[in-house]
Amino acid sequence: MSMSVGPADGEEDTPMSDINTTPLVDVMLVLLIIFLITIPVVLQSVPMVLPKVAYEATVTKPENVSLSVRGESDGTCGVYWNMTRVDSEELLRRAVKKLEDEIKRQCGVENLTEETMP
């Protein structure tokens, strides 16, 4: 490492264009020591039994509904059912119809279980 101690040949003080890397090296050495101390702590492990979970990819089914709410430019909330703007009455009517169709598809209310509940 080198260090500039002053101007050569008695020149006036000129701005030094070299970057002083001494503080950077000091910080890096301290970080290296900290990491060397903490690595053995991190490598210790505790035995755990994790539950077995089957991975299922999320699939968008045709019976799914995309329901969106966004603020409109006039300050109101716009509700969209599959990219079509609906008012509250139309939203309720479509939701009830969708639920009734799903119950019919499941062969009636008496055949619904927790797994098949829409």
C-alpha positions in Angstrom: 0.0 0.0 0.0 1.2 3.5 -0.7 0.3 6.7 0.9 0.7 10.3 -0.3 2.4 12.5 2.4 2.5 15.8 0.5 3.3 17.6 -2.7 6.6 16.9 -4.4 9.0 19.6 -5.3 7.4 22.2 -3.1 4.3 22.6 -5.3 1.2 24.2 -4.0 -1.5 21.9 -2.6 -3.4 20.3 -5.4 -6.5 18.2 -5.0 -5.7 14.6 -4.7 -7.4 12.5 -7.4 -6.6 9.1 -5.8 -9.3 7.3 -3.8 -8.3 6.7 -0.2 -8.9 2.9 0.2 -7.6 2.5 3.7 -11.1 2.9 5.3 -12.5 0.5 2.8 -9.9 -2.1 3.6 -10.6 -1.6 7.3 -14.3 -2.1 6.9 -13.8 -5.2 4.7 -11.4 -6.8 7.2 -14.0 -6.2 10.0 -16.7 -7.7 7.9 -14.5 -10.7 7.1 -13.9 -11.3 10.8 -17.6 -11.0 11.6 -18.5 -13.5 8.9 -15.7 -15.9 10.0 -17.1 -15.8 13.6 -20.8 -16.2 12.6 -20.5 -19.0 10.0 -20.1 -21.8 12.5 -23.3 -20.6 14.3 -25.2 -20.6 11.1 -24.1 -24.1 10.1 -25.5 -25.7 13.2 -28.8 -27.3 12.5 -31.8 -28.5 14.5 -33.4 -31.7 13.3 -37.0 -31.1 12.2 -39.7 -33.2 10.7 -41.5 -31.1 8.0 -44.9 -32.1 6.8 -45.1 -33.8 3.4 -47.0 -31.6 1.0 -48.0 -32.5 -2.5 -47.3 -29.7 -4.9 -50.3 -28.8 -7.1 -49.9 -26.2 -9.8 -52.5 -23.5 -9.8 -54.8 -23.9 -12.7 -57.2 -21.3 -13.9 -60.4 -23.2 -14.5 -63.1 -22.0 -16.9 -65.6 -21.7 -14.0 -63.3 -19.3 -12.1 -64.4 -15.7 -12.1 -62.1 -12.7 -12.3 -63.6 -10.1 -10.0 -61.8 -6.7 -9.9 -62.4 -3.5 -8.1 -60.7 -0.3 -9.1 -61.0 3.4 -8.5 -62.4 5.3 -11.4 -61.4 8.8 -12.6 -64.6 10.3 -11.2 -63.8 9.0 -7.7 -66.2 6.0 -7.6 -65.3 2.4 -7.4 -65.7 0.3 -10.6 -66.5 -3.4 -10.1 -65.6 -5.7 -13.0 -66.8 -9.2 -13.6 -64.4 -10.9 -16.1 -63.4 -7.5 -17.6 -67.1 -6.3 -17.8 -68.1 -3.4 -15.6 -71.2 -4.3 -13.4 -73.2 -2.4 -10.9 -74.1 -3.8 -7.5 -77.5 -5.4 -8.6 -75.9 -7.1 -11.6 -73.0 -8.3 -9.4 -75.4 -9.9 -6.9 -77.5 -11.4 -9.7 -74.4 -12.9 -11.4 -73.0 -14.2 -8.2 -76.2 -15.9 -7.2 -76.6 -17.5 -10.6 -73.0 -18.7 -10.6 -73.5 -20.3 -7.2 -76.8 -21.9 -8.2 -75.2 -23.3 -11.4 -72.3 -24.8 -9.3 -74.8 -26.4 -6.8 -76.7 -27.9 -9.8 -73.4 -29.2 -11.2 -72.6 -30.9 -7.9 -76.1 -32.7 -8.1 -77.9 -30.7 -5.5 -77.5 -29.3 -2.0 -77.7 -32.7 -0.3 -74.5 -33.9 -2.1 -72.3 -31.0 -1.1 -69.4 -31.7 1.3 -66.6 -29.6 2.6 -64.4 -30.7 -0.3 -67.0 -30.0 -3.0 -68.4 -26.8 -1.5 -68.1 -23.9 -4.1 
